[in-house]
């Protein structure tokens, strides 16, 4: 358990600023539009590439419908790794 917490702290320190912002504002299940609006970002392609895809690739967030990644009903939520990182970022 201690190793897991240390790993999370180490990972959190190396998170890109864009992903940190996303982790901090993500609450429950949220759509891309909701996330983008909360971050006050207008360019959808930039947001998807620099925030959503980066966070998905690194395991900070997950899709609610991974079998339908392009669904208009797709939402995102924090993974356990993301939840632990959010706790660390708030400290």
PDB file of N, CA, C and O in Angstrom, chain B, residues numbered from 101:
ATOM      1  N   UNK B 101       0.828  -1.198   0.000  1.00  0.00           N
ATOM      2  CA  UNK B 101       0.000   0.000   0.000  1.00  0.00           C
ATOM      3  C   UNK B 101       0.870   1.259   0.000  1.00  0.00           C
ATOM      4  O   UNK B 101       0.594   2.212  -0.729  1.00  0.00           O
ATOM      5  N   UNK B 102       1.919   1.257   0.819  1.00  0.00           N
ATOM      6  CA  UNK B 102       2.812   2.416   0.881  1.00  0.00           C
ATOM      7  C   UNK B 102       3.499   2.643  -0.458  1.00  0.00           C
ATOM      8  O   UNK B 102       3.640   3.780  -0.908  1.00  0.00           O
ATOM      9  N   UNK B 103       3.929   1.546  -1.096  1.00  0.00           N
ATOM     10  CA  UNK B 103       4.558   1.668  -2.413  1.00  0.00           C
ATOM     11  C   UNK B 103       3.598   2.269  -3.430  1.00  0.00           C
ATOM     12  O   UNK B 103       3.997   3.088  -4.258  1.00  0.00           O
ATOM     13  N   UNK B 104       2.343   1.868  -3.369  1.00  0.00           N
ATOM     14  CA  UNK B 104       1.340   2.401  -4.287  1.00  0.00           C
ATOM     15  C   UNK B 104       1.176   3.894  -4.092  1.00  0.00           C
ATOM     16  O   UNK B 104       1.091   4.638  -5.069  1.00  0.00           O
ATOM     17  N   UNK B 105       1.128   4.351  -2.841  1.00  0.00           N
ATOM     18  CA  UNK B 105       0.985   5.770  -2.555  1.00  0.00           C
ATOM     19  C   UNK B 105       2.220   6.529  -3.036  1.00  0.00           C
ATOM     20  O   UNK B 105       2.088   7.612  -3.605  1.00  0.00           O
ATOM     21  N   UNK B 106       3.401   5.990  -2.821  1.00  0.00           N
ATOM     22  CA  UNK B 106       4.621   6.647  -3.291  1.00  0.00           C
ATOM     23  C   UNK B 106       4.651   6.705  -4.815  1.00  0.00           C
ATOM     24  O   UNK B 106       5.058   7.714  -5.390  1.00  0.00           O
ATOM     25  N   UNK B 107       4.226   5.636  -5.465  1.00  0.00           N
ATOM     26  CA  UNK B 107       4.164   5.620  -6.928  1.00  0.00           C
ATOM     27  C   UNK B 107       3.211   6.695  -7.432  1.00  0.00           C
ATOM     28  O   UNK B 107       3.522   7.404  -8.389  1.00  0.00           O
ATOM     29  N   UNK B 108       2.047   6.819  -6.787  1.00  0.00           N
ATOM     30  CA  UNK B 108       1.068   7.827  -7.186  1.00  0.00           C
ATOM     31  C   UNK B 108       1.629   9.220  -6.992  1.00  0.00           C
ATOM     32  O   UNK B 108       1.456  10.082  -7.854  1.00  0.00           O
ATOM     33  N   UNK B 109       2.305   9.458  -5.863  1.00  0.00           N
ATOM     34  CA  UNK B 109       2.900  10.774  -5.615  1.00  0.00           C
ATOM     35  C   UNK B 109       3.952  11.084  -6.671  1.00  0.00           C
ATOM     36  O   UNK B 109       4.018  12.206  -7.173  1.00  0.00           O
ATOM     37  N   UNK B 110       4.770  10.102  -7.009  1.00  0.00           N
ATOM     38  CA  UNK B 110       5.802  10.292  -8.024  1.00  0.00           C
ATOM     39  C   UNK B 110       5.166  10.580  -9.375  1.00  0.00           C
ATOM     40  O   UNK B 110       5.585  11.500 -10.078  1.00  0.00           O
ATOM     41  N   UNK B 111       4.154   9.794  -9.740  1.00  0.00           N
ATOM     42  CA  UNK B 111       3.449  10.005 -11.009  1.00  0.00           C
ATOM     43  C   UNK B 111       2.806  11.384 -11.051  1.00  0.00           C
ATOM     44  O   UNK B 111       2.857  12.063 -12.077  1.00  0.00           O
ATOM     45  N   UNK B 112       2.199  11.802  -9.938  1.00  0.00           N
ATOM     46  CA  UNK B 112       1.504  13.082  -9.879  1.00  0.00           C
ATOM     47  C   UNK B 112       2.458  14.236 -10.116  1.00  0.00           C
ATOM     48  O   UNK B 112       2.090  15.218 -10.761  1.00  0.00           O
ATOM     49  N   UNK B 113       3.666  14.136  -9.612  1.00  0.00           N
ATOM     50  CA  UNK B 113       4.639  15.211  -9.787  1.00  0.00           C
ATOM     51  C   UNK B 113       5.040  15.356 -11.250  1.00  0.00           C
ATOM     52  O   UNK B 113       5.483  16.428 -11.663  1.00  0.00           O
ATOM     53  N   UNK B 114       4.893  14.297 -12.037  1.00  0.00           N
ATOM     54  CA  UNK B 114       5.314  14.322 -13.425  1.00  0.00           C
ATOM     55  C   UNK B 114       4.160  14.561 -14.405  1.00  0.00           C
ATOM     56  O   UNK B 114       4.345  14.457 -15.617  1.00  0.00           O
ATOM     57  N   UNK B 115       2.986  14.877 -13.887  1.00  0.00           N
ATOM     58  CA  UNK B 115       1.816  15.095 -14.741  1.00  0.00           C
ATOM     59  C   UNK B 115       1.919  16.460 -15.419  1.00  0.00           C
ATOM     60  O   UNK B 115       2.300  17.449 -14.793  1.00  0.00           O
ATOM     61  N   UNK B 116       1.578  16.500 -16.696  1.00  0.00           N
ATOM     62  CA  UNK B 116       1.567  17.758 -17.439  1.00  0.00           C
ATOM     63  C   UNK B 116       0.514  18.694 -16.858  1.00  0.00           C
ATOM     64  O   UNK B 116      -0.498  18.242 -16.323  1.00  0.00           O
ATOM     65  N   UNK B 117       0.752  19.983 -16.965  1.00  0.00           N
ATOM     66  CA  UNK B 117      -0.176  20.968 -16.426  1.00  0.00           C
ATOM     67  C   UNK B 117      -1.583  20.809 -16.976  1.00  0.00           C
ATOM     68  O   UNK B 117      -2.556  20.963 -16.237  1.00  0.00           O
ATOM     69  N   UNK B 118      -1.706  20.502 -18.272  1.00  0.00           N
ATOM     70  CA  UNK B 118      -3.028  20.332 -18.870  1.00  0.00           C
ATOM     71  C   UNK B 118      -3.793  19.203 -18.194  1.00  0.00           C
ATOM     72  O   UNK B 118      -4.983  19.328 -17.906  1.00  0.00           O
ATOM     73  N   UNK B 119      -3.097  18.107 -17.946  1.00  0.00           N
ATOM     74  CA  UNK B 119      -3.755  16.959 -17.325  1.00  0.00           C
ATOM     75  C   UNK B 119      -4.076  17.267 -15.866  1.00  0.00           C
ATOM     76  O   UNK B 119      -5.117  16.844 -15.365  1.00  0.00           O
ATOM     77  N   UNK B 120      -3.205  17.992 -15.182  1.00  0.00           N
ATOM     78  CA  UNK B 120      -3.498  18.390 -13.797  1.00  0.00           C
ATOM     79  C   UNK B 120      -4.784  19.190 -13.741  1.00  0.00           C
ATOM     80  O   UNK B 120      -5.630  18.953 -12.878  1.00  0.00           O
ATOM     81  N   UNK B 121      -4.936  20.136 -14.656  1.00  0.00           N
ATOM     82  CA  UNK B 121      -6.158  20.940 -14.697  1.00  0.00           C
ATOM     83  C   UNK B 121      -7.378  20.052 -14.898  1.00  0.00           C
ATOM     84  O   UNK B 121      -8.395  20.220 -14.225  1.00  0.00           O
ATOM     85  N   UNK B 122      -7.273  19.116 -15.818  1.00  0.00           N
ATOM     86  CA  UNK B 122      -8.378  18.206 -16.110  1.00  0.00           C
ATOM     87  C   UNK B 122      -8.720  17.359 -14.889  1.00  0.00           C
ATOM     88  O   UNK B 122      -9.894  17.220 -14.545  1.00  0.00           O
ATOM     89  N   UNK B 123      -7.722  16.798 -14.237  1.00  0.00           N
ATOM     90  CA  UNK B 123      -7.935  15.968 -13.050  1.00  0.00           C
ATOM     91  C   UNK B 123      -8.649  16.767 -11.966  1.00  0.00           C
ATOM     92  O   UNK B 123      -9.574  16.266 -11.327  1.00  0.00           O
ATOM     93  N   UNK B 124      -8.223  17.993 -11.763  1.00  0.00           N
ATOM     94  CA  UNK B 124      -8.795  18.811 -10.684  1.00  0.00           C
ATOM     95  C   UNK B 124     -10.258  19.196 -10.914  1.00  0.00           C
ATOM     96  O   UNK B 124     -11.010  19.340  -9.950  1.00  0.00           O
ATOM     97  N   UNK B 125     -10.671  19.363 -12.157  1.00  0.00           N
ATOM     98  CA  UNK B 125     -12.049  19.790 -12.407  1.00  0.00           C
ATOM     99  C   UNK B 125     -12.992  18.621 -12.664  1.00  0.00           C
ATOM    100  O   UNK B 125     -14.210  18.788 -12.600  1.00  0.00           O
ATOM    101  N   UNK B 126     -12.451  17.445 -12.953  1.00  0.00           N
ATOM    102  CA  UNK B 126     -13.293  16.297 -13.276  1.00  0.00           C
ATOM    103  C   UNK B 126     -13.987  15.780 -12.022  1.00  0.00           C
ATOM    104  O   UNK B 126     -13.337  15.443 -11.033  1.00  0.00           O
ATOM    105  N   UNK B 127     -15.309  15.722 -12.076  1.00  0.00           N
ATOM    106  CA  UNK B 127     -16.106  15.292 -10.939  1.00  0.00           C
ATOM    107  C   UNK B 127     -17.192  14.346 -11.434  1.00  0.00           C
ATOM    108  O   UNK B 127     -18.069  14.749 -12.197  1.00  0.00           O
ATOM    109  N   UNK B 128     -17.136  13.110 -11.007  1.00  0.00           N
ATOM    110  CA  UNK B 128     -18.106  12.127 -11.481  1.00  0.00           C
ATOM    111  C   UNK B 128     -17.904  11.845 -12.960  1.00  0.00           C
ATOM    112  O   UNK B 128     -16.774  11.840 -13.448  1.00  0.00           O
ATOM    113  N   UNK B 129     -18.997  11.611 -13.674  1.00  0.00           N
ATOM    114  CA  UNK B 129     -18.955  11.375 -15.117  1.00  0.00           C
ATOM    115  C   UNK B 129     -19.288  12.687 -15.824  1.00  0.00           C
ATOM    116  O   UNK B 129     -20.326  13.295 -15.559  1.00  0.00           O
ATOM    117  N   UNK B 130     -18.405  13.120 -16.723  1.00  0.00           N
ATOM    118  CA  UNK B 130     -18.608  14.387 -17.424  1.00  0.00           C
ATOM    119  C   UNK B 130     -18.363  14.216 -18.920  1.00  0.00           C
ATOM    120  O   UNK B 130     -17.521  13.418 -19.332  1.00  0.00           O
ATOM    121  N   UNK B 131     -19.106  14.970 -19.727  1.00  0.00           N
ATOM    122  CA  UNK B 131     -18.930  14.933 -21.174  1.00  0.00           C
ATOM    123  C   UNK B 131     -17.724  15.778 -21.569  1.00  0.00           C
ATOM    124  O   UNK B 131     -17.223  16.580 -20.780  1.00  0.00           O
ATOM    125  N   UNK B 132     -17.270  15.585 -22.805  1.00  0.00           N
ATOM    126  CA  UNK B 132     -16.179  16.406 -23.318  1.00  0.00           C
ATOM    127  C   UNK B 132     -16.562  17.869 -23.284  1.00  0.00           C
ATOM    128  O   UNK B 132     -15.755  18.714 -22.898  1.00  0.00           O
ATOM    129  N   UNK B 133     -17.784  18.178 -23.683  1.00  0.00           N
ATOM    130  CA  UNK B 133     -18.238  19.563 -23.703  1.00  0.00           C
ATOM    131  C   UNK B 133     -18.215  20.174 -22.306  1.00  0.00           C
ATOM    132  O   UNK B 133     -17.769  21.308 -22.130  1.00  0.00           O
ATOM    133  N   UNK B 134     -18.691  19.433 -21.324  1.00  0.00           N
ATOM    134  CA  UNK B 134     -18.686  19.935 -19.939  1.00  0.00           C
ATOM    135  C   UNK B 134     -17.265  20.225 -19.471  1.00  0.00           C
ATOM    136  O   UNK B 134     -16.996  21.264 -18.868  1.00  0.00           O
ATOM    137  N   UNK B 135     -16.367  19.301 -19.755  1.00  0.00           N
ATOM    138  CA  UNK B 135     -14.974  19.475 -19.344  1.00  0.00           C
ATOM    139  C   UNK B 135     -14.351  20.679 -20.041  1.00  0.00           C
ATOM    140  O   UNK B 135     -13.686  21.502 -19.412  1.00  0.00           O
ATOM    141  N   UNK B 136     -14.571  20.765 -21.313  1.00  0.00           N
ATOM    142  CA  UNK B 136     -14.000  21.844 -22.116  1.00  0.00           C
ATOM    143  C   UNK B 136     -14.519  23.198 -21.630  1.00  0.00           C
ATOM    144  O   UNK B 136     -13.753  24.157 -21.533  1.00  0.00           O
ATOM    145  N   UNK B 137     -15.805  23.281 -21.328  1.00  0.00           N
ATOM    146  CA  UNK B 137     -16.385  24.531 -20.833  1.00  0.00           C
ATOM    147  C   UNK B 137     -15.828  24.892 -19.461  1.00  0.00           C
ATOM    148  O   UNK B 137     -15.535  26.060 -19.203  1.00  0.00           O
ATOM    149  N   UNK B 138     -15.679  23.913 -18.584  1.00  0.00           N
ATOM    150  CA  UNK B 138     -15.139  24.171 -17.233  1.00  0.00           C
ATOM    151  C   UNK B 138     -13.712  24.699 -17.303  1.00  0.00           C
ATOM    152  O   UNK B 138     -13.292  25.490 -16.458  1.00  0.00           O
ATOM    153  N   UNK B 139     -12.968  24.257 -18.320  1.00  0.00           N
ATOM    154  CA  UNK B 139     -11.590  24.720 -18.501  1.00  0.00           C
ATOM    155  C   UNK B 139     -11.513  25.980 -19.371  1.00  0.00           C
ATOM    156  O   UNK B 139     -10.436  26.539 -19.579  1.00  0.00           O
ATOM    157  N   UNK B 140     -12.669  26.414 -19.874  1.00  0.00           N
ATOM    158  CA  UNK B 140     -12.747  27.612 -20.710  1.00  0.00           C
ATOM    159  C   UNK B 140     -11.851  27.500 -21.949  1.00  0.00           C
ATOM    160  O   UNK B 140     -11.104  28.422 -22.278  1.00  0.00           O
ATOM    161  N   UNK B 141     -11.943  26.358 -22.622  1.00  0.00           N
ATOM    162  CA  UNK B 141     -11.175  26.114 -23.838  1.00  0.00           C
ATOM    163  C   UNK B 141     -12.126  26.006 -25.023  1.00  0.00           C
ATOM    164  O   UNK B 141     -13.186  25.387 -24.924  1.00  0.00           O
ATOM    165  N   UNK B 142     -11.748  26.602 -26.127  1.00  0.00           N
ATOM    166  CA  UNK B 142     -12.644  26.629 -27.287  1.00  0.00           C
ATOM    167  C   UNK B 142     -12.278  25.632 -28.378  1.00  0.00           C
ATOM    168  O   UNK B 142     -13.164  25.087 -29.037  1.00  0.00           O
ATOM    169  N   UNK B 143     -10.997  25.387 -28.577  1.00  0.00           N
ATOM    170  CA  UNK B 143     -10.557  24.531 -29.677  1.00  0.00           C
ATOM    171  C   UNK B 143     -10.724  23.059 -29.302  1.00  0.00           C
ATOM    172  O   UNK B 143      -9.981  22.529 -28.477  1.00  0.00           O
ATOM    173  N   UNK B 144     -11.709  22.411 -29.919  1.00  0.00           N
ATOM    174  CA  UNK B 144     -12.044  21.027 -29.593  1.00  0.00           C
ATOM    175  C   UNK B 144     -10.901  20.063 -29.918  1.00  0.00           C
ATOM    176  O   UNK B 144     -10.616  19.161 -29.130  1.00  0.00           O
ATOM    177  N   UNK B 145     -10.250  20.239 -31.060  1.00  0.00           N
ATOM    178  CA  UNK B 145      -9.153  19.338 -31.440  1.00  0.00           C
ATOM    179  C   UNK B 145      -7.986  19.450 -30.468  1.00  0.00           C
ATOM    180  O   UNK B 145      -7.416  18.440 -30.055  1.00  0.00           O
ATOM    181  N   UNK B 146      -7.636  20.673 -30.108  1.00  0.00           N
ATOM    182  CA  UNK B 146      -6.553  20.888 -29.138  1.00  0.00           C
ATOM    183  C   UNK B 146      -6.919  20.247 -27.800  1.00  0.00           C
ATOM    184  O   UNK B 146      -6.098  19.559 -27.191  1.00  0.00           O
ATOM    185  N   UNK B 147      -8.134  20.470 -27.351  1.00  0.00           N
ATOM    186  CA  UNK B 147      -8.580  19.908 -26.077  1.00  0.00           C
ATOM    187  C   UNK B 147      -8.522  18.386 -26.104  1.00  0.00           C
ATOM    188  O   UNK B 147      -8.025  17.758 -25.170  1.00  0.00           O
ATOM    189  N   UNK B 148      -9.022  17.813 -27.157  1.00  0.00           N
ATOM    190  CA  UNK B 148      -9.035  16.348 -27.260  1.00  0.00           C
ATOM    191  C   UNK B 148      -7.612  15.782 -27.263  1.00  0.00           C
ATOM    192  O   UNK B 148      -7.335  14.795 -26.582  1.00  0.00           O
ATOM    193  N   UNK B 149      -6.724  16.397 -28.018  1.00  0.00           N
ATOM    194  CA  UNK B 149      -5.347  15.907 -28.147  1.00  0.00           C
ATOM    195  C   UNK B 149      -4.534  16.122 -26.871  1.00  0.00           C
ATOM    196  O   UNK B 149      -3.911  15.190 -26.364  1.00  0.00           O
ATOM    197  N   UNK B 150      -4.540  17.352 -26.353  1.00  0.00           N
ATOM    198  CA  UNK B 150      -3.654  17.711 -25.245  1.00  0.00           C
ATOM    199  C   UNK B 150      -4.198  17.339 -23.859  1.00  0.00           C
ATOM    200  O   UNK B 150      -3.427  17.179 -22.912  1.00  0.00           O
ATOM    201  N   UNK B 151      -5.486  17.205 -23.745  1.00  0.00           N
ATOM    202  CA  UNK B 151      -6.097  16.914 -22.448  1.00  0.00           C
ATOM    203  C   UNK B 151      -6.677  15.500 -22.406  1.00  0.00           C
ATOM    204  O   UNK B 151      -6.199  14.648 -21.658  1.00  0.00           O
ATOM    205  N   UNK B 152      -7.705  15.260 -23.212  1.00  0.00           N
ATOM    206  CA  UNK B 152      -8.424  13.980 -23.143  1.00  0.00           C
ATOM    207  C   UNK B 152      -7.539  12.801 -23.541  1.00  0.00           C
ATOM    208  O   UNK B 152      -7.366  11.866 -22.760  1.00  0.00           O
ATOM    209  N   UNK B 153      -6.981  12.840 -24.739  1.00  0.00           N
ATOM    210  CA  UNK B 153      -6.174  11.705 -25.206  1.00  0.00           C
ATOM    211  C   UNK B 153      -4.952  11.488 -24.341  1.00  0.00           C
ATOM    212  O   UNK B 153      -4.602  10.346 -24.045  1.00  0.00           O
ATOM    213  N   UNK B 154      -4.297  12.559 -23.930  1.00  0.00           N
ATOM    214  CA  UNK B 154      -3.109  12.436 -23.075  1.00  0.00           C
ATOM    215  C   UNK B 154      -3.480  11.796 -21.740  1.00  0.00           C
ATOM    216  O   UNK B 154      -2.773  10.908 -21.263  1.00  0.00           O
ATOM    217  N   UNK B 155      -4.576  12.237 -21.139  1.00  0.00           N
ATOM    218  CA  UNK B 155      -5.005  11.684 -19.851  1.00  0.00           C
ATOM    219  C   UNK B 155      -5.456  10.230 -19.990  1.00  0.00           C
ATOM    220  O   UNK B 155      -5.197   9.414 -19.105  1.00  0.00           O
ATOM    221  N   UNK B 156      -6.127   9.903 -21.092  1.00  0.00           N
ATOM    222  CA  UNK B 156      -6.527   8.516 -21.339  1.00  0.00           C
ATOM    223  C   UNK B 156      -5.301   7.627 -21.519  1.00  0.00           C
ATOM    224  O   UNK B 156      -5.212   6.551 -20.928  1.00  0.00           O
ATOM    225  N   UNK B 157      -4.355   8.088 -22.344  1.00  0.00           N
ATOM    226  CA  UNK B 157      -3.150   7.297 -22.632  1.00  0.00           C
ATOM    227  C   UNK B 157      -2.339   7.007 -21.377  1.00  0.00           C
ATOM    228  O   UNK B 157      -1.731   5.943 -21.260  1.00  0.00           O
ATOM    229  N   UNK B 158      -2.328   7.945 -20.441  1.00  0.00           N
ATOM    230  CA  UNK B 158      -1.523   7.786 -19.225  1.00  0.00           C
ATOM    231  C   UNK B 158      -2.311   7.176 -18.073  1.00  0.00           C
ATOM    232  O   UNK B 158      -1.773   7.001 -16.980  1.00  0.00           O
ATOM    233  N   UNK B 159      -3.585   6.850 -18.306  1.00  0.00           N
ATOM    234  CA  UNK B 159      -4.372   6.156 -17.302  1.00  0.00           C
ATOM    235  C   UNK B 159      -4.941   7.018 -16.193  1.00  0.00           C
ATOM    236  O   UNK B 159      -5.317   6.490 -15.147  1.00  0.00           O
ATOM    237  N   UNK B 160      -5.017   8.321 -16.383  1.00  0.00           N
ATOM    238  CA  UNK B 160      -5.576   9.221 -15.356  1.00  0.00           C
ATOM    239  C   UNK B 160      -7.095   9.239 -15.407  1.00  0.00           C
ATOM    240  O   UNK B 160      -7.754   9.379 -14.377  1.00  0.00           O
ATOM    241  N   UNK B 161      -7.657   9.095 -16.617  1.00  0.00           N
ATOM    242  CA  UNK B 161      -9.102   9.078 -16.796  1.00  0.00           C
ATOM    243  C   UNK B 161      -9.483   7.871 -17.643  1.00  0.00           C
ATOM    244  O   UNK B 161      -8.633   7.225 -18.256  1.00  0.00           O
ATOM    245  N   UNK B 162     -10.794   7.580 -17.663  1.00  0.00           N
ATOM    246  CA  UNK B 162     -11.304   6.500 -18.496  1.00  0.00           C
ATOM    247  C   UNK B 162     -12.630   6.921 -19.110  1.00  0.00           C
ATOM    248  O   UNK B 162     -13.293   7.841 -18.628  1.00  0.00           O
ATOM    249  N   UNK B 163     -12.998   6.242 -20.165  1.00  0.00           N
ATOM    250  CA  UNK B 163     -14.277   6.499 -20.819  1.00  0.00           C
ATOM    251  C   UNK B 163     -15.359   5.663 -20.146  1.00  0.00           C
ATOM    252  O   UNK B 163     -15.100   4.556 -19.674  1.00  0.00           O
ATOM    253  N   UNK B 164     -16.577   6.209 -20.107  1.00  0.00           N
ATOM    254  CA  UNK B 164     -17.685   5.436 -19.547  1.00  0.00           C
ATOM    255  C   UNK B 164     -18.167   4.384 -20.532  1.00  0.00           C
ATOM    256  O   UNK B 164     -18.781   3.393 -20.136  1.00  0.00           O
ATOM    257  N   UNK B 165     -17.890   4.594 -21.819  1.00  0.00           N
ATOM    258  CA  UNK B 165     -18.271   3.630 -22.863  1.00  0.00           C
ATOM    259  C   UNK B 165     -17.050   3.326 -23.736  1.00  0.00           C
ATOM    260  O   UNK B 165     -16.992   3.762 -24.886  1.00  0.00           O
ATOM    261  N   UNK B 166     -16.087   2.590 -23.208  1.00  0.00           N
ATOM    262  CA  UNK B 166     -14.854   2.337 -23.966  1.00  0.00           C
ATOM    263  C   UNK B 166     -15.079   1.585 -25.271  1.00  0.00           C
ATOM    264  O   UNK B 166     -14.267   1.686 -26.191  1.00  0.00           O
ATOM    265  N   UNK B 167     -16.177   0.828 -25.361  1.00  0.00           N
ATOM    266  CA  UNK B 167     -16.471   0.091 -26.589  1.00  0.00           C
ATOM    267  C   UNK B 167     -17.067   0.998 -27.677  1.00  0.00           C
ATOM    268  O   UNK B 167     -17.230   0.572 -28.821  1.00  0.00           O
ATOM    269  N   UNK B 168     -17.390   2.250 -27.316  1.00  0.00           N
ATOM    270  CA  UNK B 168     -17.925   3.228 -28.278  1.00  0.00           C
ATOM    271  C   UNK B 168     -17.217   4.565 -28.073  1.00  0.00           C
ATOM    272  O   UNK B 168     -17.838   5.532 -27.631  1.00  0.00           O
ATOM    273  N   UNK B 169     -15.922   4.629 -28.391  1.00  0.00           N
ATOM    274  CA  UNK B 169     -15.131   5.824 -28.072  1.00  0.00           C
ATOM    275  C   UNK B 169     -15.588   7.116 -28.744  1.00  0.00           C
ATOM    276  O   UNK B 169     -15.288   8.200 -28.242  1.00  0.00           O
ATOM    277  N   UNK B 170     -16.298   7.032 -29.851  1.00  0.00           N
ATOM    278  CA  UNK B 170     -16.717   8.255 -30.537  1.00  0.00           C
ATOM    279  C   UNK B 170     -18.205   8.564 -30.342  1.00  0.00           C
ATOM    280  O   UNK B 170     -18.756   9.426 -31.028  1.00  0.00           O
ATOM    281  N   UNK B 171     -18.848   7.868 -29.415  1.00  0.00           N
ATOM    282  CA  UNK B 171     -20.263   8.098 -29.161  1.00  0.00           C
ATOM    283  C   UNK B 171     -20.513   9.519 -28.673  1.00  0.00           C
ATOM    284  O   UNK B 171     -19.721  10.069 -27.909  1.00  0.00           O
ATOM    285  N   UNK B 172     -21.619  10.108 -29.119  1.00  0.00           N
ATOM    286  CA  UNK B 172     -21.965  11.448 -28.651  1.00  0.00           C
ATOM    287  C   UNK B 172     -22.395  11.410 -27.188  1.00  0.00           C
ATOM    288  O   UNK B 172     -22.512  12.458 -26.553  1.00  0.00           O
ATOM    289  N   UNK B 173     -22.629  10.232 -26.652  1.00  0.00           N
ATOM    290  CA  UNK B 173     -23.001  10.065 -25.246  1.00  0.00           C
ATOM    291  C   UNK B 173     -21.803   9.719 -24.351  1.00  0.00           C
ATOM    292  O   UNK B 173     -21.967   9.442 -23.163  1.00  0.00           O
ATOM    293  N   UNK B 174     -20.615   9.738 -24.929  1.00  0.00           N
ATOM    294  CA  UNK B 174     -19.397   9.392 -24.195  1.00  0.00           C
ATOM    295  C   UNK B 174     -19.175  10.364 -23.046  1.00  0.00           C
ATOM    296  O   UNK B 174     -19.361  11.573 -23.181  1.00  0.00           O
ATOM    297  N   UNK B 175     -18.776   9.805 -21.917  1.00  0.00           N
ATOM    298  CA  UNK B 175     -18.397  10.618 -20.761  1.00  0.00           C
ATOM    299  C   UNK B 175     -17.061  10.109 -20.246  1.00  0.00           C
ATOM    300  O   UNK B 175     -16.605   9.027 -20.616  1.00  0.00           O
ATOM    301  N   UNK B 176     -16.446  10.905 -19.391  1.00  0.00           N
ATOM    302  CA  UNK B 176     -15.142  10.589 -18.840  1.00  0.00           C
ATOM    303  C   UNK B 176     -15.201  10.672 -17.325  1.00  0.00           C
ATOM    304  O   UNK B 176     -15.965  11.454 -16.760  1.00  0.00           O
ATOM    305  N   UNK B 177     -14.379   9.851 -16.676  1.00  0.00           N
ATOM    306  CA  UNK B 177     -14.292   9.866 -15.215  1.00  0.00           C
ATOM    307  C   UNK B 177     -12.859   9.542 -14.812  1.00  0.00           C
ATOM    308  O   UNK B 177     -12.083   9.002 -15.600  1.00  0.00           O
ATOM    309  N   UNK B 178     -12.529   9.876 -13.589  1.00  0.00           N
ATOM    310  CA  UNK B 178     -11.194   9.582 -13.074  1.00  0.00           C
ATOM    311  C   UNK B 178     -11.048   8.091 -12.815  1.00  0.00           C
ATOM    312  O   UNK B 178     -11.993   7.434 -12.378  1.00  0.00           O
ATOM    313  N   UNK B 179      -9.877   7.566 -13.082  1.00  0.00           N
ATOM    314  CA  UNK B 179      -9.539   6.194 -12.696  1.00  0.00           C
ATOM    315  C   UNK B 179      -9.111   6.243 -11.229  1.00  0.00           C
ATOM    316  O   UNK B 179      -9.042   7.325 -10.645  1.00  0.00           O
ATOM    317  N   UNK B 180      -8.827   5.107 -10.639  1.00  0.00           N
ATOM    318  CA  UNK B 180      -8.308   5.099  -9.262  1.00  0.00           C
ATOM    319  C   UNK B 180      -7.011   5.901  -9.195  1.00  0.00           C
ATOM    320  O   UNK B 180      -6.786   6.659  -8.251  1.00  0.00           O
ATOM    321  N   UNK B 181      -6.171   5.727 -10.195  1.00  0.00           N
ATOM    322  CA  UNK B 181      -4.917   6.484 -10.280  1.00  0.00           C
ATOM    323  C   UNK B 181      -5.219   7.982 -10.320  1.00  0.00           C
ATOM    324  O   UNK B 181      -4.554   8.769  -9.647  1.00  0.00           O
ATOM    325  N   UNK B 182      -6.212   8.373 -11.102  1.00  0.00           N
ATOM    326  CA  UNK B 182      -6.603   9.773 -11.204  1.00  0.00           C
ATOM    327  C   UNK B 182      -7.163  10.321  -9.905  1.00  0.00           C
ATOM    328  O   UNK B 182      -6.890  11.465  -9.544  1.00  0.00           O
ATOM    329  N   UNK B 183      -7.949   9.511  -9.196  1.00  0.00           N
ATOM    330  CA  UNK B 183      -8.517   9.932  -7.908  1.00  0.00           C
ATOM    331  C   UNK B 183      -7.416  10.169  -6.880  1.00  0.00           C
ATOM    332  O   UNK B 183      -7.454  11.144  -6.129  1.00  0.00           O
ATOM    333  N   UNK B 184      -6.440   9.272  -6.855  1.00  0.00           N
ATOM    334  CA  UNK B 184      -5.321   9.441  -5.920  1.00  0.00           C
ATOM    335  C   UNK B 184      -4.505  10.679  -6.283  1.00  0.00           C
ATOM    336  O   UNK B 184      -4.053  11.414  -5.405  1.00  0.00           O
ATOM    337  N   UNK B 185      -4.324  10.900  -7.574  1.00  0.00           N
ATOM    338  CA  UNK B 185      -3.587  12.084  -8.025  1.00  0.00           C
ATOM    339  C   UNK B 185      -4.339  13.362  -7.638  1.00  0.00           C
ATOM    340  O   UNK B 185      -3.722  14.351  -7.241  1.00  0.00           O
ATOM    341  N   UNK B 186      -5.651  13.341  -7.752  1.00  0.00           N
ATOM    342  CA  UNK B 186      -6.455  14.512  -7.393  1.00  0.00           C
ATOM    343  C   UNK B 186      -6.272  14.840  -5.920  1.00  0.00           C
ATOM    344  O   UNK B 186      -6.139  16.007  -5.553  1.00  0.00           O
ATOM    345  N   UNK B 187      -6.263  13.809  -5.070  1.00  0.00           N
ATOM    346  CA  UNK B 187      -6.016  14.016  -3.641  1.00  0.00           C
ATOM    347  C   UNK B 187      -4.662  14.676  -3.415  1.00  0.00           C
ATOM    348  O   UNK B 187      -4.546  15.613  -2.626  1.00  0.00           O
ATOM    349  N   UNK B 188      -3.644  14.184  -4.108  1.00  0.00           N
ATOM    350  CA  UNK B 188      -2.295  14.731  -3.954  1.00  0.00           C
ATOM    351  C   UNK B 188      -2.211  16.172  -4.477  1.00  0.00           C
ATOM    352  O   UNK B 188      -1.550  17.016  -3.872  1.00  0.00           O
ATOM    353  N   UNK B 189      -2.866  16.441  -5.573  1.00  0.00           N
ATOM    354  CA  UNK B 189      -2.814  17.790  -6.163  1.00  0.00           C
ATOM    355  C   UNK B 189      -3.521  18.808  -5.297  1.00  0.00           C
ATOM    356  O   UNK B 189      -3.162  19.986  -5.308  1.00  0.00           O
ATOM    357  N   UNK B 190      -4.509  18.380  -4.554  1.00  0.00           N
ATOM    358  CA  UNK B 190      -5.248  19.301  -3.675  1.00  0.00           C
ATOM    359  C   UNK B 190      -4.461  19.659  -2.422  1.00  0.00           C
ATOM    360  O   UNK B 190      -4.780  20.644  -1.757  1.00  0.00           O
ATOM    361  N   UNK B 191      -3.453  18.888  -2.093  1.00  0.00           N
ATOM    362  CA  UNK B 191      -2.661  19.152  -0.872  1.00  0.00           C
ATOM    363  C   UNK B 191      -1.682  20.287  -1.075  1.00  0.00           C
ATOM    364  O   UNK B 191      -0.943  20.636  -0.154  1.00  0.00           O
TER     365      UNK B 191
END
